[in-house]
Structure formats: structure tokens, C-alpha cells
Amino acid sequence: MDRRTFLRLSALGLSLPSQMFAANEPKKSLVKLKKNLVLVGMDLGLYEKFFREGGVNSHYMDKYFYDFKGKRSYFNGIYEPDMGGGHECHAATFTALKYEDRARYPQRPFISLDQRVAEGCIQETRNKLIYHQVAGGDPMSWNKFAQPMPAIKGLNELHSQIFERQDEAKARASIRRERDILTQLNKNLRRRWKGTPEQLNLRASVAYQLESLEEKEKWLKLKKPYLKKAFDTGAQNTPLPSCHHNFRLIYDALEKKQTKIAMIQFGGGPLIRGLGVERGHHGNSHHGNYPERIAALNKIDGGVLGGLKGFLELLEQGGLMDETIVLFHCAMADASRHNNKNAPAFLFGGGFNHQEQVECQDGNQKVIHSTSSLFSSVLKQCGFSDHSFSGNQKVIGELF
């Protein structure tokens, strides 16, 4: 990370009312995670009719996840009130709040579910968190300063991060450069110190980054396991036909205890490469009920859901299903209309008391369970006593 990049990321968090005094927050006790957590998100969501019509018996649930009965829960009609619509929903998939709206709800901390878990748990593995973009997209992972976290992009970079032999001297030099940038930023901050809320927040952000570097340096002392590349050199250029490799690497990382938390994101222009569809994902999402566009969406969705199905099979075969919470979710529920109502949310494994279908609205379309309640439920199952998410402490009782 160079100085310009760091400053740009830091600046994103300077005007957050809910985090202005993060520097003065008492240190919270960290939990030992009871479960692995894998989040899977898609920028533009799924073709709405294939996951909505029929609920748990919808086309996608039957085709890809029928065999996981008893270890899956389908959330019918789930969404987050006040989320609204628009492309800003992409980045809000696991925050339950749009970045643009964070100042309107100062009582709701803006942080994504993966980062909330990572921040609150003891680091037990080399990678406290793996945030992986299969083919790019808008950021989905956000720290407590509302800063987008850097993603591991593409198949080769993911393999390199987890299993490729590392040059320890080079890695230490990179850490030193980052520490020098942060130290210089701290000096400049002290020189101009006036104690403003913005300065307090920046100081806390710098301390947060320095602490992350310390953890990274500690784990350099242990050699990471070597795993030879097992995928074709062209797999990087065909993200969806090859995404079983991405999922396999995440599985291997869990199995070999290289991480306990992962987020896998599907988005970006390259997502359609190798599928033989004419328009991009965005163009096809505005399908207008044209059969050829719906067929294209079926291919795109099938690539993601087929890869997820294979990942669940690996967890079953490896005996990790009950030890791993897997949540597929998209905040964009109906991309053709750019809203978030009745979003796809499929929960697997993790030792939950799974329900075939959880009704999230009553007959009058009043919210029974919101997206933030689902995220709070995940936190509870991970072992958090404070399982509030985005200001919401309510969990989905049926799951416990």
C-alpha cells in the first residue's frame, strides 16, 4: 500500500459521526470464534423470478441446493428497511446500510459483517480474514472507520496469498514501508494537533492500521503451507467457469487453518468472460423480460450458485459443514428495478437449527425479520455475547 492509497482510504472515514471518537473507545474483549464464517455476495443479485417464485422450492433452490435439506435456511421476503434502492446497494450487501446514508443514522455503526467478526475475535490463523473478489466489483468489505478494505483480486492472487512460497525479506520490507508511512502520518498529525473530532478519528484509524501490521509481522515467523497451483493458466480469464478453483482455495484455507473468515465477491465487468453471453451482467440484469437476457442471467447465476454448491459439497465431504457458517446474500434484490426488497439470502451449515423457509414479512408486509437480524444471528452463532449489528440486537429465534 503506498502513501497516496493509504491517505485516500483514511480520508473516507473522517466525517463519520458514529465513529468520530473511536480513539476514546475502551478496548473490547475478543472472542474465540466457535465457527468458521464464509460470506458470498453478488453485486447485481440473482434473476428475481428464479429465486423468489416458490420460495424454498424456487428454481435455483431446487436445482442447486435440494441435497442440503436440513442444513439450509431460505429467508422469504427478507430486506433491510431504509436501505432503499440504487447501485449503492452493491457495496451495502453486508453492512445493512448504504455508505451514502451512514451520516443519517449515527446510531448504526457502518461496518461489514466480515470485518465486525474479524475485529471482535482473537486471531488464530495467519490470515484473520480473506476478502476475495473473483472478478472485481465495488467494495463490499468495510472496516469500522467506513474505509473500504483491499481485496485479493483474481484466482492467481488468491493462491499466492494463501499457499505460494513467500519471500520473507520482501514481506518484511513491505511492512516496514507501510509502518514508515503510518509513523510519518502520526508525526504530521501531532504537529497540527487541535483535538478536533476528525483528528481523533484519524488517530484511531492510524492506530488500527499499525495494530494490523503488528499481527501480520507476527505471523511471518511461521511458514505458510505450500500448495502447488492445480488450475489451468487460462482459468484467471474465465472467472465463472473456473470459480470452483476459487472456492476450492477457500476450502483449503479453512481446512489447513489459514483463515476462519472469508468473503467471496462476484462482480465487475470480467465476470461474463467465457460464458458466451452478448451483454455484460449489468445490461442483462435490465432484462425487460427478453428471453435471451434471462437466459444470460441464468448462465451467470448458475456459474456462481454452481460454484457455491461445489463448495458446500467439499465442506460436507471434509466434515466441516457444521463448523462453517455459509451465507449467500445480495442486497440488490431485483436488479431490473434496482431495489432491495425480498433479497436473496440462503444460509447453510454452521450448526444452526435450520428451517426450510423463514418468513420475514407478515400478511401485511410488515417486517418480522430484517437483514440486520440475520447478521446478528450469525454473530451469536459465532460466539459473540454482543451480537448487535447496525444498531439491531434482535436475532432470528427460529435458528436457535
LINRABEL-V655971 format. One line per field, one symbol per residue. phi: phi as a letter, one per 20 degrees, with the letter a starting at -180 (. if undefined). psi: psi as a letter, one per 40 degrees, with the letter a starting at -180 (. if undefined). burial: # if it has 16 or more other ideal C-beta (glycine too) atoms within 10 Angstrom, else .. A space follows every 50 residues. Layout:
BEGIN
phi->???
psi->???
burial->???
END
This chain:
BEGIN
phi->.effffffffffdfdegfdgdgfefffefedefecfccdcccgdmdfgff defnlfdfgffffdcgfdgncbcddenfadgmfmcnfffgfegddmbfgf dfffcfedgebegffffffedffdcgefbddcefbnpfgddcefeldfef eednfffffffecegdeffffffffffffffffffffffffdfcmfgffg fffffffffffffffffgfffdfefecfgdcffeffecgfgdffffffff fffffeleaccbcdddangfgefnemdfefgffffeflmfgfffffffff ffffffffgffffffffemdffececcebcfeecffdlcdflefbcdclm mfefdgbdfdcefemefecdffffffffffffoefedfclndefdegfec
psi->hiddddddddddedfhdeedfddehihiiiihheiihhhhihdeaihdde edhebeeiddddddedefhefihhhheiihiedaaieeddeededehidd edddgeehhhiidddddddeihheidhdhhhhhdfaiihehhaeefhhih ihhiddddddddeihihddddddddddddddddddddddddehefidddd ddddddddddddddddddeddhhiihhiheiideddegdddeeddddddd dddddefeiehihhhhaidedeheefidiidddddgdfehdddddddddd dddddddddddddddddefedeehhhhhihdhdgddefiehgihhhhiae eigihdhhheiadefhhdhidddddddddddeehdgfihfehehigdde.
burial->.....#..##.###.#.###.##.......#.################## ##..##.####..##..#..##########..###..############. .#..#..###########.##.#.#########################. #####..##.####.............#..##..#.............## ######.##..#...#.......#..#...#...##.############# ####...###########.######.#..##..##.#.....#..###.# ############.###....#.##############.############# .#.##..#.##.......##############.#..####.#..##..#.
END
